[in-house]
Structures are given as structure tokens and as C-alpha cells.
């Protein structure tokens, strides 16, 4: 497999968590534990099924989440955070804090998920 070329360490982080909803996807199992696909769809309202599927696949390939398939009908799939994924928790919390401190009139909060909004 060809190596991904990066210019600095920050780019490694961005390659893994950069994406339409990857930080939101990671935050769900970090905060709430193992989730099924349908639960993630309900919680992350701004993502399409296709985008969620692709982002989950990328997060799994990067070792940030674990996908567990149960042999039953209909198929049951659960997603949980890995230790590597959990190590992103401080970064995600800082992103929440920064957003809370810098939100302005251009934005309307419709589904607060960060603990900084729960206070």
C-alpha cells in the first residue's frame, strides 16, 4: 500500500478526523458508548446515509472506531470507539469550547451536543 504523504503532524490529524462529520461521529461513541448505525443517523441529523457510511468506513480504516457485525437477521452492526479514537477526546472538547466561545449571529444552534452547551 502506498504511504500517505504529509507535510507535518497536524496534517496527520486532519487526514484522520477531517471530513464532513467525522468529529461529530467520533463524539457519539466517546460520550455515549457503542452505537448502532440507525442511532448515529438519528443523532447526527445533518449527514446523509451514504456520507455516514463512507465516514464510518474511513474512521474504521484509520483505527479510530471498531465495527462489530452480529450474525443475525436482519444484520446488526455496532460501532464503538477504540483507544486510539478515545485519545481524540481532548481535541474534540477543545473544538466544542472554541465553537462555543466564537459562535456569532451568523449561526443558529439547532442540536447542541457539546458539554459546554449543557452547562
C-alpha positions in Angstrom: 0.0 0.0 0.0 1.3 3.5 -0.9 2.1 5.7 2.0 0.1 8.9 2.5 2.5 11.8 2.3 2.0 14.6 4.8 4.0 17.8 5.4 3.5 18.0 9.2 2.0 16.2 12.2 -1.1 18.4 12.2 -1.9 17.1 8.7 -2.0 13.5 10.1 -4.7 14.6 12.5 -6.6 16.4 9.8 -6.4 13.4 7.4 -8.0 11.2 10.1 -10.6 13.5 11.6 -11.2 15.9 8.7 -14.4 15.2 6.9 -17.9 16.4 6.7 -19.0 14.9 10.1 -16.1 12.8 11.4 -15.7 14.8 14.7 -19.5 14.5 15.3 -19.4 10.8 14.6 -16.4 10.2 16.9 -18.0 12.2 19.7 -21.1 9.9 19.8 -19.4 6.7 21.0 -16.9 8.7 23.1 -19.8 10.3 25.1 -22.5 7.6 24.9 -20.7 4.3 24.2 -21.4 1.8 21.5 -23.9 2.9 18.9 -25.8 1.2 16.0 -25.9 2.8 12.6 -29.5 4.0 13.0 -28.7 5.6 16.3 -25.9 7.5 14.7 -28.2 8.6 11.9 -30.7 9.9 14.4 -28.1 11.8 16.4 -26.2 13.3 13.5 -29.1 14.9 11.6 -27.1 16.8 9.1 -25.4 13.7 7.5 -26.8 11.5 4.7 -26.8 7.8 5.0 -24.1 7.5 2.2 -21.8 10.1 3.9 -22.2 8.4 7.3 -21.4 5.0 5.8 -18.3 6.4 4.0 -17.1 8.3 7.0 -17.5 5.3 9.3 -15.5 3.2 6.9 -12.7 5.7 6.9 -12.7 6.0 10.7 -12.6 2.2 10.9 -9.7 2.1 8.4 -7.8 4.7 10.5 -8.3 2.6 13.6 -10.5 5.2 15.4 -13.7 3.2 15.6 -14.4 -0.5 15.7 -17.2 -2.1 13.7 -18.8 -5.2 15.1 -21.2 -7.3 12.9 -23.6 -9.7 14.6 -24.7 -12.8 12.6 -28.5 -12.3 12.8 -31.4 -11.4 10.5 -31.7 -8.5 10.0 -28.0 -7.8 10.3 -27.0 -5.9 13.4 -23.9 -3.7 13.3 -22.5 -1.7 16.2 -19.8 0.9 16.3 -17.6 1.6 19.3 -14.6 3.9 19.9 -11.1 2.4 20.0 -8.4 3.6 22.5 -6.8 5.5 19.6 -10.2 7.1 18.9 -10.8 7.9 22.6 -7.4 9.7 22.6 -9.0 12.4 20.4 -11.5 13.3 23.2 -9.4 16.3 24.4 -9.2 17.7 20.9 -12.9 17.3 20.3 -13.7 19.0 23.6 -11.4 21.9 22.6 -13.2 22.2 19.3 -16.5 22.4 21.2 -15.1 25.1 23.6 -13.7 27.1 20.7 -17.0 26.9 18.8 -19.0 28.0 21.9 -16.7 30.9 22.5 -16.7 32.1 18.9 -20.3 31.5 17.7 -21.8 34.7 16.4 -25.1 35.9 14.8 -24.4 34.0 11.5 -25.1 30.7 13.3 -28.2 29.1 14.8 -27.7 26.3 17.3 -30.3 23.6 16.5 -28.9 20.5 18.2 -26.3 21.3 20.8 -24.1 18.3 21.5 -21.1 19.7 23.3 -21.0 19.6 27.1 -20.2 23.4 27.1 -23.8 24.0 25.9 -25.2 21.7 28.6 -24.0 23.9 31.5 
